[in-house]
Amino acid sequence: MAMATPVQRRVAHLLRRCTSSAPPSRHSPTINTRPFQRVRNHPQQIHQIQIRCLAGHNKWSKIKRKKAANDVARLKDHTKAARAIEAASRACQGDTSDMHLQSTISAARAVQLPKERMEKAIQRGENPQMKSEGEEYVVRRYDGMVPTGSSGKVAVIIETLTENRNRTAANVRNLVATKAGGELLPTGANDWLFEHAGVIWVSKHMSATNDGIKKAEVDIDALLECALEGGATDVELGPEESDNYTADDDDDETDHYAMIKCEPTGMLQLVGSLKADGYVTTRFETRWLVKDEGSKILLHDESADKFEKFLTSLDEDLDVTNVFHNSSFADDEI
């Protein structure tokens, strides 16, 4: 058998590397082969080898950066949800039938908090000795006014959940006063612009039955009667479109629902009445709602961008749980 020439051995070596099972790295060369003309005195077919290196600026690098940003945002949402569950569990000694604890669990499911983290948060709240001394979470509220340029000042109410009051106060002061150029006001200073209300969302389907019968849709008249008897102050029909909560289109229970408003002190009692009558409460919480639509500040262009950046900076703080304001964006009015 004739021995292979050095050129043939080199070609065979490169072809073996090209067809190996190991995945190429980012800087690995790619090898393209195509038939070449026969060369005189070489009876065997040889190939021309082209080697080129891939550039680092590709589609995957952009996707990777976007995925990393989404992962960071999801981690912050999960941390906030776990803290809220722990605080609610501590208040009720881990009683899963407690309405406030059920509300925090419902909010945690909305941000897809894993079930294991929910259970661990409930256990930490139920057993205070699982945490270090002085790490009990408390709720704190901050009122302020934030300038937005030509549109004027926007009133904000910032709710926090923290185990370190001094750190949270310093962070909120830095975001509102130093970075946004606003001012912090005494707690309760913005009450004249907002009303504290309990808000309950109800699914369009009744509770599932054990006999396998398909869930019936909610009768609007019956729902209104049940809500008003339970202490509701207002009922709005149709999907809720708040920035704080977006229904999942794949979840049949939250596809369409009614929003019920009530006094904060009567919210848990009203939730109990609705559940007793077979209604599914997809979420319930207390909110600061603008009293008069005419008092809202309409933001355009640069003012809207500036205020959105301020809201983003607050959302990135792990201690901040809710932000309420009396502004509206011009794009939303179209």
N, C-alpha and C positions, 0 to 999 in steps of 0.2 A: 504493500500500500504506500502511495506517495505521501511524503511528509508535507504538512501544510506550510505555506510560506509565512513570513512574519506579518504581512498585510492581512492574510486570511485569519491568522490567530488573533490579531487586534480586532478585526471585524466581529469575530465570534465572541470575543470578550465583551465588547460593547453591546452586542445583541442580547447576551445573557443578562447584563445589567438592566437593559430596557424592559425585558419581560419578567423580571423578578417580581415576587409577590409583595415585597415591602413597599408601602406607599411613599411617593416622593415627598421630600421636604420642600419648604418654601423656596429654598435656593438650589434645589436639585436641578440639574440640566435635563431638558427633554430631548429625546433623540428621534429624529425622523429618518426613516430609511425609504429609499425608492430604487428600483432597478437601474443599473447603469450599463453602458455599452460594454461589450466584451473587450478586454484588452488583449492585444496580441501577446502570444506566448503564455497567456493565463487561460487554461481550458475551463476553469470553474467560474461560475457567476460571482461577481463581487458587487458590493453596495457602496453608494456614496453616503457618508455620515454627515448630518447637520446637527450641530449642538448649539442650543440657545438657552439662556437663563431667563426665568420668569421674573418680571418686575414685582415689587412688593405692593404696588398700588392696584389692587384688584377688588372685585365686588365683595369677596369674603371679608376683607379688612374693614370695609364700611359696615357690613352686617355685624361683624364682631363688636365694633365700637357701639353701635346702636343697641345690641343685645346687652352689652355691659351696662349701659345707662339704664335700660329697663330693669335689669337685675338689681341695681342699686335702689331704684325707686320701689321695687317690689319688696326688697328687704326692709326698707324703712316703714312701709305700710304694715308689714308683718310684725315688726317690733312694736309699733304703736297699738296694733290690735291685741297683741299678747299682753301688753301693759294694762290695757283697759279691762281685759278679762280678769287679770290678776287682782286689780283693784276692786272690781265688782265681786269677785269670789271672796275676797277678804271681808267685804262688808256683810256678806250673807253666810259666812263660814262654809263656803263651797256647796251651798244648796242649789242644785241645778234647776230646781223648780222656781227659783227666784226670777221675777220678771226682768229686773235690771241686768242680771247675769245673762239671761236669754237674749236680751237686746244686744249686749256686747258680742255674744257668740254669733248672732245673726250678722252683725257688722263685720266680724272677722271672716265669715264665710264669703261675704261680698268681695273681699280682697284675696280670697283663696288661701287663707292661713291653713296649713296642714293640721289635720286632726290631732296628731301627737303633740304639737305645740299648744293647741287649745287645752288638752288634758293636763299638760305640765303646768300651764299658767293657772288653771283651776286648783291644782294641788298646791302650788306655791301660795296662793291666796288662802287656801284652807288651812295650811300649816305654816304659821308665821316663822317658826324656828328654821324653816328651810332657807330663809333669807337672813342677811347680816342685820345687825341692830341698826336702826335708823334709816332703813331702806323702804319705808312705807310710802306708797304713792298717794299724793294729795292733789286735789283739783284746785287750780288757780286761774283767775280771770284778769285780763288786762284790757283797759279801754284806751283808745288813742285816736288821733286825727293824722291822716297821711296826705301830704300835698301831691297833686298829680299834674301840676303845671297849669295850663290855661283853663282846665275843667274845674279847678277848685280843690277843696279838701274832702277826703272821704273818711267817714267815721267807721272805725273797726272795733270789733269785740273779739279778743283772742282768748281761747280756752286752752289750758295746758294741763298735763298730768305728769307730775314730777316727784322724785324722791329727794331733790335738792332745790329748795326754793331760791336760794341765793344765785345759783348758776342759771336757773331759768329766768329769773328777773333780769339778770345782767344780759343774757342773750336776747331777750325780747326788747330791752331798752336799746341795745346795739342795733337791732334790725329796724326798729321803728324810728328812733331819734337820730342815730348816727348815720346809718346807711340811707334811709328813706327821707331824712330831713323832717320827720314828723315830730309829734309830741305825745307823751304818755299822760293820760288824765286819771283822776281818781276813779277807782272802781265804781261803776254805776253812773258815770257821767253821761254815757250815751243811751241811757234807758229811755229817754224821751223820744228817741228815734226808732226804737225797736220794742217789740213785745215778745216775752218769753212764752213759748207755746210747746205743747207736746204734739208730735207729728207721727201718725201711724199710717203705714201703707198696707193695703189689703189686696190679696190676690183675686183674680177674676173667677177662681175655682173654689168651691167649698172643700172642706177637709175630706180626705179619702176614707172610704168605708171598708170594713173587713169582709164584706160579702162579695168583693170583686166588681161591684157596680162602678161604672165610670163616674168620675167626679163631676158633679153638676156645676153649672155656672152660677155665679152670684146673681140673685134677684136684687135689682137696684133699690126698689121700694122697701124691701125687707131690710136691706143693709142700712138705708137711711133711718128707718125706724129704730133699729137696734143701736145705731151710733148716737142718735139724739137722746134716746132713753138712757144711754150710758154716760152722757155728759159732754158729747161732742159740741163744738162751737161752729164748725164749718166742715163741709164735705165737698171735695173736688173730684170729679170723675175723669178718668183718662190716665195715661202714663205720666209718671212724675219725671220731670226733666231737670232735676237739680244737678249742679256740678259735683256735689258731694256723694251722689249715689246714682249709678246707672244700672238699669235692669239688664240682665243677661238675656239676649234673644233666644238662647238655647234652653233657658229655664222656663218651663211652661207656667210655673206658679207666679212668675214676676213679669210675664209678658205684658199684661194689662192689669191695672189695679186702680183702686181709689185711694185718695189721700185724705185722711181725717185729721182735723185739728181739734185740740182740746186744751184745757188748763194743765200745766205741767204736773201739778199735784194729783190730778185725776187720771193721768195717762195709764198707769199700770192697772188701775181698776177697769178702765175702758178696754184695755187689751184683754183682760180676763173675761169680760162680758162678751166680746167678739168671739173669742176662742170657744167659750161655752156654747155659743149658738152655731158653731161649725165653720166660722170664717178663719181663713189663714192669714195671719199678720206676717208679712214678709220682712218687715223691719219697723222699729219704733224708737224714737229718740226725742230729746228736747232740742229746740233750736231758737235762735234769736231772729225773728222775722221783722222785716221793715214794716212799720205801721202804715205809712202813707206812701203810695207809689210816687206821688209828686215830690217827695223829698229825696228821691234817688238822684245820684250824680251820673250824668251820661258822659262816658269816656270815649274819645275819638283818637285814633292814630297814635301819636307819641304819648299822650296821656294814658291810653289803654296799655301800651307796651310797658310803660314805666310801672303801672300798678300791677300788671301781670308778673313782672320781675319781682316785685315786693311780695306778692302772694307765693311765688315759687320759693323765695328765700325762707318764708315762714314754714312752708310745707317740708322743706329739707331739715328743719329742726325736729329732732325726735320727741321733744317735750310738747310740741304744739299738736293739739288734737283737732281743733276746729277753729275756723276763722269766718266771722260774719261781717258783712259790710253793706253799705247803702249805695253801691255803685251798680251801673249796668253798662254793658259794652255796646257801642253803636252797631257792631256787626250782628249782635243778637236781636237788634230791633228791626233788621231788614226782613 
